[in-house]
Amino acid sequence: MPRPLMFVPRPWTPFEITMRCMHSRLLMRPGDECSRRVLGVIGRALELYGAHVHLYFAGGTSNHLHIVGAFESAEWKARFKCHIKANISKELGELFDWPGSYWDRRTRDIAILDDGALADRLAYLAAHGVKEGLVETPGCWPGIQWVRAVTEGRPLVGVWYDRSRLCALRQRWAQGGRRGPKPTLGDVALRKVVRLTPPPMWAGLGEDVLRAKWVELVELAVERHPAPWPTRVVGAAALVEADPHTRPPRTKTSPAPRVHTRCKALRKAWGEAYSAFVEAYRAALHALREGWGAVGFPEEGCRPAVLLPEAGG
């Protein structure tokens, strides 16, 4: 079955994006340095594309990363994802000594069509680690602490390593006769704060009211998605000490839905809109391949790379 085309039916449509590590290995093993690098990459992506992205959630478990956010268009979503995937693979590949392909497949993007479905997905993701029997509470997770960020106001802070500047520093160091210490990553480390946007159903709420809403959602998440074996929690210490190259004996293979929504009418309308989009996109792609002059790709999709404007556009 071919993968779905990238489709953003209207500006600022929320999506749940999943990036799964190669072979489902524990290549996102939680820990301070892993969290710093991942959050640094996300913080840098928000610096570049934040005007076109609203980020609601960032987190995951030891073998996959979830991003929930809304995007101005399919092209901005593609650029944001490309930056995150490429740079996380570089940073964590170095950290965990994994030189090959980092991601098992293309990202899985699922549109979220209504506020109720968005609240459901955020609650589900807030229970990560608890529902798998890994930690007792969401706040005990030793990796990216999204739950504490939204319920306690703790900032999500990462480190972005400016490797282009590091390369230039090392070139000058070599050309200068290698005098002094060789430049290291610490010389180009930049602090990045990942700023989360309140979801649309809570937009405009005061800080205290918003925090109370998050606390209520997290409590509901744990109630809805309890640990399968509450007396046999793995624990944060064991998660941090796990071998990141470990390949689980079994992985979840159930098919993902095309959309998240509580409304059958919205699901049907999305399917009809996507079918019309695919037809229009394929017609435009055929015209481009045949060299028929100006090609009008549908605005809901991402145009081929040869037609994309420069990143700063």
Contacts in CASP RR format, 6 or more apart in sequence:
PFRMAT RR
TARGET T0000
AUTHOR 0000-0000-0000
METHOD contacts of the structure
MODEL  1
MPRPLMFVPRPWTPFEITMRCMHSRLLMRPGDECSRRVLGVIGRALELYG
AHVHLYFAGGTSNHLHIVGAFESAEWKARFKCHIKANISKELGELFDWPG
SYWDRRTRDIAILDDGALADRLAYLAAHGVKEGLVETPGCWPGIQWVRAV
TEGRPLVGVWYDRSRLCALRQRWAQGGRRGPKPTLGDVALRKVVRLTPPP
MWAGLGEDVLRAKWVELVELAVERHPAPWPTRVVGAAALVEADPHTRPPR
TKTSPAPRVHTRCKALRKAWGEAYSAFVEAYRAALHALREGWGAVGFPEE
GCRPAVLLPEAGG
3 106 0 8 1.000
4 109 0 8 1.000
4 258 0 8 1.000
4 274 0 8 1.000
5 277 0 8 1.000
5 278 0 8 1.000
5 281 0 8 1.000
5 301 0 8 1.000
6 74 0 8 1.000
6 77 0 8 1.000
6 78 0 8 1.000
6 109 0 8 1.000
6 301 0 8 1.000
6 302 0 8 1.000
7 74 0 8 1.000
7 111 0 8 1.000
7 274 0 8 1.000
7 277 0 8 1.000
7 300 0 8 1.000
7 301 0 8 1.000
8 15 0 8 1.000
8 71 0 8 1.000
8 73 0 8 1.000
8 74 0 8 1.000
8 77 0 8 1.000
8 111 0 8 1.000
8 300 0 8 1.000
8 301 0 8 1.000
9 111 0 8 1.000
9 270 0 8 1.000
9 273 0 8 1.000
9 274 0 8 1.000
9 277 0 8 1.000
9 300 0 8 1.000
10 300 0 8 1.000
11 71 0 8 1.000
11 72 0 8 1.000
11 73 0 8 1.000
12 54 0 8 1.000
12 70 0 8 1.000
12 71 0 8 1.000
12 72 0 8 1.000
13 70 0 8 1.000
13 71 0 8 1.000
13 111 0 8 1.000
13 112 0 8 1.000
13 113 0 8 1.000
14 56 0 8 1.000
14 68 0 8 1.000
14 69 0 8 1.000
14 70 0 8 1.000
14 111 0 8 1.000
14 112 0 8 1.000
14 118 0 8 1.000
14 199 0 8 1.000
14 200 0 8 1.000
15 68 0 8 1.000
15 69 0 8 1.000
15 70 0 8 1.000
15 71 0 8 1.000
15 77 0 8 1.000
15 109 0 8 1.000
15 110 0 8 1.000
15 111 0 8 1.000
15 112 0 8 1.000
16 66 0 8 1.000
16 67 0 8 1.000
16 68 0 8 1.000
16 109 0 8 1.000
16 110 0 8 1.000
16 112 0 8 1.000
16 121 0 8 1.000
16 125 0 8 1.000
16 260 0 8 1.000
17 66 0 8 1.000
17 67 0 8 1.000
17 68 0 8 1.000
17 69 0 8 1.000
17 81 0 8 1.000
17 107 0 8 1.000
17 108 0 8 1.000
17 109 0 8 1.000
17 110 0 8 1.000
18 64 0 8 1.000
18 65 0 8 1.000
18 66 0 8 1.000
18 107 0 8 1.000
18 108 0 8 1.000
18 110 0 8 1.000
18 256 0 8 1.000
19 64 0 8 1.000
19 65 0 8 1.000
19 67 0 8 1.000
19 84 0 8 1.000
19 85 0 8 1.000
19 88 0 8 1.000
19 103 0 8 1.000
19 107 0 8 1.000
20 63 0 8 1.000
20 64 0 8 1.000
20 103 0 8 1.000
20 104 0 8 1.000
20 105 0 8 1.000
20 108 0 8 1.000
21 27 0 8 1.000
21 28 0 8 1.000
21 63 0 8 1.000
21 64 0 8 1.000
21 102 0 8 1.000
21 103 0 8 1.000
21 104 0 8 1.000
22 98 0 8 1.000
22 100 0 8 1.000
22 101 0 8 1.000
22 102 0 8 1.000
22 103 0 8 1.000
22 104 0 8 1.000
23 104 0 8 1.000
23 247 0 8 1.000
24 63 0 8 1.000
24 64 0 8 1.000
24 104 0 8 1.000
24 247 0 8 1.000
24 248 0 8 1.000
24 251 0 8 1.000
25 63 0 8 1.000
25 98 0 8 1.000
25 244 0 8 1.000
25 245 0 8 1.000
25 246 0 8 1.000
25 247 0 8 1.000
25 248 0 8 1.000
26 62 0 8 1.000
26 63 0 8 1.000
26 242 0 8 1.000
26 243 0 8 1.000
26 244 0 8 1.000
26 245 0 8 1.000
26 246 0 8 1.000
26 248 0 8 1.000
27 62 0 8 1.000
27 63 0 8 1.000
27 92 0 8 1.000
27 93 0 8 1.000
27 96 0 8 1.000
27 98 0 8 1.000
27 102 0 8 1.000
27 244 0 8 1.000
27 245 0 8 1.000
28 34 0 8 1.000
28 38 0 8 1.000
28 60 0 8 1.000
28 61 0 8 1.000
28 62 0 8 1.000
28 63 0 8 1.000
28 64 0 8 1.000
28 65 0 8 1.000
28 92 0 8 1.000
28 244 0 8 1.000
29 62 0 8 1.000
29 96 0 8 1.000
29 239 0 8 1.000
29 240 0 8 1.000
29 242 0 8 1.000
29 244 0 8 1.000
30 61 0 8 1.000
30 62 0 8 1.000
30 141 0 8 1.000
30 142 0 8 1.000
30 143 0 8 1.000
30 144 0 8 1.000
30 236 0 8 1.000
30 239 0 8 1.000
30 240 0 8 1.000
31 142 0 8 1.000
31 143 0 8 1.000
31 240 0 8 1.000
33 95 0 8 1.000
34 92 0 8 1.000
34 95 0 8 1.000
34 143 0 8 1.000
35 143 0 8 1.000
35 144 0 8 1.000
35 145 0 8 1.000
35 158 0 8 1.000
36 157 0 8 1.000
36 158 0 8 1.000
36 159 0 8 1.000
37 88 0 8 1.000
37 91 0 8 1.000
37 92 0 8 1.000
37 95 0 8 1.000
37 158 0 8 1.000
37 159 0 8 1.000
37 161 0 8 1.000
38 58 0 8 1.000
38 65 0 8 1.000
38 88 0 8 1.000
38 91 0 8 1.000
38 92 0 8 1.000
38 144 0 8 1.000
38 158 0 8 1.000
39 58 0 8 1.000
39 144 0 8 1.000
39 156 0 8 1.000
39 157 0 8 1.000
39 158 0 8 1.000
39 159 0 8 1.000
39 192 0 8 1.000
39 194 0 8 1.000
40 158 0 8 1.000
40 159 0 8 1.000
40 160 0 8 1.000
40 192 0 8 1.000
40 194 0 8 1.000
41 83 0 8 1.000
41 84 0 8 1.000
41 87 0 8 1.000
41 88 0 8 1.000
41 91 0 8 1.000
41 160 0 8 1.000
42 55 0 8 1.000
42 58 0 8 1.000
42 67 0 8 1.000
42 84 0 8 1.000
42 192 0 8 1.000
42 194 0 8 1.000
43 158 0 8 1.000
43 160 0 8 1.000
43 192 0 8 1.000
43 193 0 8 1.000
43 194 0 8 1.000
44 83 0 8 1.000
44 87 0 8 1.000
44 160 0 8 1.000
44 192 0 8 1.000
45 53 0 8 1.000
45 80 0 8 1.000
45 83 0 8 1.000
45 84 0 8 1.000
45 87 0 8 1.000
46 53 0 8 1.000
46 55 0 8 1.000
46 194 0 8 1.000
46 195 0 8 1.000
47 192 0 8 1.000
48 79 0 8 1.000
48 83 0 8 1.000
48 311 0 8 1.000
49 76 0 8 1.000
49 79 0 8 1.000
49 80 0 8 1.000
49 83 0 8 1.000
52 71 0 8 1.000
52 72 0 8 1.000
52 73 0 8 1.000
52 76 0 8 1.000
52 80 0 8 1.000
53 69 0 8 1.000
53 70 0 8 1.000
53 71 0 8 1.000
53 72 0 8 1.000
53 76 0 8 1.000
53 77 0 8 1.000
53 80 0 8 1.000
54 69 0 8 1.000
54 70 0 8 1.000
54 71 0 8 1.000
54 197 0 8 1.000
55 67 0 8 1.000
55 68 0 8 1.000
55 69 0 8 1.000
55 194 0 8 1.000
55 195 0 8 1.000
55 196 0 8 1.000
55 197 0 8 1.000
56 68 0 8 1.000
56 69 0 8 1.000
56 70 0 8 1.000
56 118 0 8 1.000
56 122 0 8 1.000
56 196 0 8 1.000
56 197 0 8 1.000
56 198 0 8 1.000
56 199 0 8 1.000
57 66 0 8 1.000
57 67 0 8 1.000
57 68 0 8 1.000
57 69 0 8 1.000
57 122 0 8 1.000
57 125 0 8 1.000
57 146 0 8 1.000
57 196 0 8 1.000
58 65 0 8 1.000
58 66 0 8 1.000
58 67 0 8 1.000
58 68 0 8 1.000
58 144 0 8 1.000
58 146 0 8 1.000
58 156 0 8 1.000
58 194 0 8 1.000
58 196 0 8 1.000
59 65 0 8 1.000
59 66 0 8 1.000
59 67 0 8 1.000
59 125 0 8 1.000
59 128 0 8 1.000
59 143 0 8 1.000
59 144 0 8 1.000
59 146 0 8 1.000
60 66 0 8 1.000
60 125 0 8 1.000
60 128 0 8 1.000
60 144 0 8 1.000
61 128 0 8 1.000
61 129 0 8 1.000
61 132 0 8 1.000
61 134 0 8 1.000
62 239 0 8 1.000
62 242 0 8 1.000
62 244 0 8 1.000
63 248 0 8 1.000
63 251 0 8 1.000
65 88 0 8 1.000
66 125 0 8 1.000
66 128 0 8 1.000
67 81 0 8 1.000
67 84 0 8 1.000
68 112 0 8 1.000
68 118 0 8 1.000
68 121 0 8 1.000
68 122 0 8 1.000
68 125 0 8 1.000
69 197 0 8 1.000
70 197 0 8 1.000
70 200 0 8 1.000
71 77 0 8 1.000
71 80 0 8 1.000
73 299 0 8 1.000
73 301 0 8 1.000
74 300 0 8 1.000
74 301 0 8 1.000
74 302 0 8 1.000
75 301 0 8 1.000
75 302 0 8 1.000
75 303 0 8 1.000
75 308 0 8 1.000
77 109 0 8 1.000
77 302 0 8 1.000
78 302 0 8 1.000
79 311 0 8 1.000
81 107 0 8 1.000
85 102 0 8 1.000
85 103 0 8 1.000
85 107 0 8 1.000
88 102 0 8 1.000
89 101 0 8 1.000
89 102 0 8 1.000
89 103 0 8 1.000
90 163 0 8 1.000
91 161 0 8 1.000
92 98 0 8 1.000
92 102 0 8 1.000
93 99 0 8 1.000
93 100 0 8 1.000
93 102 0 8 1.000
96 244 0 8 1.000
96 245 0 8 1.000
98 244 0 8 1.000
98 245 0 8 1.000
108 256 0 8 1.000
110 256 0 8 1.000
110 257 0 8 1.000
110 258 0 8 1.000
110 259 0 8 1.000
110 260 0 8 1.000
111 258 0 8 1.000
111 259 0 8 1.000
111 260 0 8 1.000
111 270 0 8 1.000
112 118 0 8 1.000
112 121 0 8 1.000
112 259 0 8 1.000
112 260 0 8 1.000
112 261 0 8 1.000
113 259 0 8 1.000
113 260 0 8 1.000
113 261 0 8 1.000
113 263 0 8 1.000
113 266 0 8 1.000
113 267 0 8 1.000
113 270 0 8 1.000
114 261 0 8 1.000
114 262 0 8 1.000
114 263 0 8 1.000
114 266 0 8 1.000
115 199 0 8 1.000
115 200 0 8 1.000
115 201 0 8 1.000
116 201 0 8 1.000
116 262 0 8 1.000
117 260 0 8 1.000
117 261 0 8 1.000
117 262 0 8 1.000
118 199 0 8 1.000
118 200 0 8 1.000
118 201 0 8 1.000
118 260 0 8 1.000
119 199 0 8 1.000
119 201 0 8 1.000
119 217 0 8 1.000
120 260 0 8 1.000
120 262 0 8 1.000
121 260 0 8 1.000
122 199 0 8 1.000
122 217 0 8 1.000
122 221 0 8 1.000
123 217 0 8 1.000
123 218 0 8 1.000
123 220 0 8 1.000
123 221 0 8 1.000
123 224 0 8 1.000
123 225 0 8 1.000
124 221 0 8 1.000
124 224 0 8 1.000
124 225 0 8 1.000
125 146 0 8 1.000
126 138 0 8 1.000
126 146 0 8 1.000
126 147 0 8 1.000
126 217 0 8 1.000
126 218 0 8 1.000
126 221 0 8 1.000
126 222 0 8 1.000
127 138 0 8 1.000
127 221 0 8 1.000
127 222 0 8 1.000
127 224 0 8 1.000
127 225 0 8 1.000
128 138 0 8 1.000
128 141 0 8 1.000
129 135 0 8 1.000
129 138 0 8 1.000
129 141 0 8 1.000
130 136 0 8 1.000
130 137 0 8 1.000
130 138 0 8 1.000
130 221 0 8 1.000
130 222 0 8 1.000
130 225 0 8 1.000
130 226 0 8 1.000
130 227 0 8 1.000
131 225 0 8 1.000
131 226 0 8 1.000
131 227 0 8 1.000
131 228 0 8 1.000
132 227 0 8 1.000
132 228 0 8 1.000
133 227 0 8 1.000
133 228 0 8 1.000
133 229 0 8 1.000
133 230 0 8 1.000
133 232 0 8 1.000
133 233 0 8 1.000
133 234 0 8 1.000
134 141 0 8 1.000
134 233 0 8 1.000
134 234 0 8 1.000
134 235 0 8 1.000
134 239 0 8 1.000
135 141 0 8 1.000
135 142 0 8 1.000
135 233 0 8 1.000
135 234 0 8 1.000
135 235 0 8 1.000
135 236 0 8 1.000
135 239 0 8 1.000
136 227 0 8 1.000
136 230 0 8 1.000
136 233 0 8 1.000
136 235 0 8 1.000
137 222 0 8 1.000
138 147 0 8 1.000
138 218 0 8 1.000
138 221 0 8 1.000
138 222 0 8 1.000
139 145 0 8 1.000
139 147 0 8 1.000
139 148 0 8 1.000
140 235 0 8 1.000
140 236 0 8 1.000
141 147 0 8 1.000
141 236 0 8 1.000
142 236 0 8 1.000
142 239 0 8 1.000
142 240 0 8 1.000
144 156 0 8 1.000
145 154 0 8 1.000
145 156 0 8 1.000
146 156 0 8 1.000
146 196 0 8 1.000
147 218 0 8 1.000
148 154 0 8 1.000
149 155 0 8 1.000
149 156 0 8 1.000
149 196 0 8 1.000
150 196 0 8 1.000
150 211 0 8 1.000
150 214 0 8 1.000
150 218 0 8 1.000
151 211 0 8 1.000
151 214 0 8 1.000
151 215 0 8 1.000
151 218 0 8 1.000
152 211 0 8 1.000
153 211 0 8 1.000
155 193 0 8 1.000
155 194 0 8 1.000
156 193 0 8 1.000
156 194 0 8 1.000
156 196 0 8 1.000
157 191 0 8 1.000
157 192 0 8 1.000
157 193 0 8 1.000
157 194 0 8 1.000
158 191 0 8 1.000
158 192 0 8 1.000
158 193 0 8 1.000
158 194 0 8 1.000
159 189 0 8 1.000
159 190 0 8 1.000
159 191 0 8 1.000
159 192 0 8 1.000
160 189 0 8 1.000
160 190 0 8 1.000
160 192 0 8 1.000
161 185 0 8 1.000
161 186 0 8 1.000
161 188 0 8 1.000
161 189 0 8 1.000
161 190 0 8 1.000
162 188 0 8 1.000
162 190 0 8 1.000
163 188 0 8 1.000
165 188 0 8 1.000
166 183 0 8 1.000
166 184 0 8 1.000
166 185 0 8 1.000
166 187 0 8 1.000
166 188 0 8 1.000
169 183 0 8 1.000
169 187 0 8 1.000
169 188 0 8 1.000
170 182 0 8 1.000
170 183 0 8 1.000
173 179 0 8 1.000
173 180 0 8 1.000
173 182 0 8 1.000
173 183 0 8 1.000
198 204 0 8 1.000
198 205 0 8 1.000
198 210 0 8 1.000
202 210 0 8 1.000
202 213 0 8 1.000
204 210 0 8 1.000
205 213 0 8 1.000
227 233 0 8 1.000
258 270 0 8 1.000
258 271 0 8 1.000
258 274 0 8 1.000
259 266 0 8 1.000
259 267 0 8 1.000
259 270 0 8 1.000
259 271 0 8 1.000
261 267 0 8 1.000
261 270 0 8 1.000
273 300 0 8 1.000
277 298 0 8 1.000
277 300 0 8 1.000
277 301 0 8 1.000
280 297 0 8 1.000
280 298 0 8 1.000
281 297 0 8 1.000
281 298 0 8 1.000
281 301 0 8 1.000
284 295 0 8 1.000
284 296 0 8 1.000
284 297 0 8 1.000
284 298 0 8 1.000
285 297 0 8 1.000
285 304 0 8 1.000
287 293 0 8 1.000
287 295 0 8 1.000
287 296 0 8 1.000
288 295 0 8 1.000
288 304 0 8 1.000
288 307 0 8 1.000
295 307 0 8 1.000
297 303 0 8 1.000
297 304 0 8 1.000
297 307 0 8 1.000
302 308 0 8 1.000
END
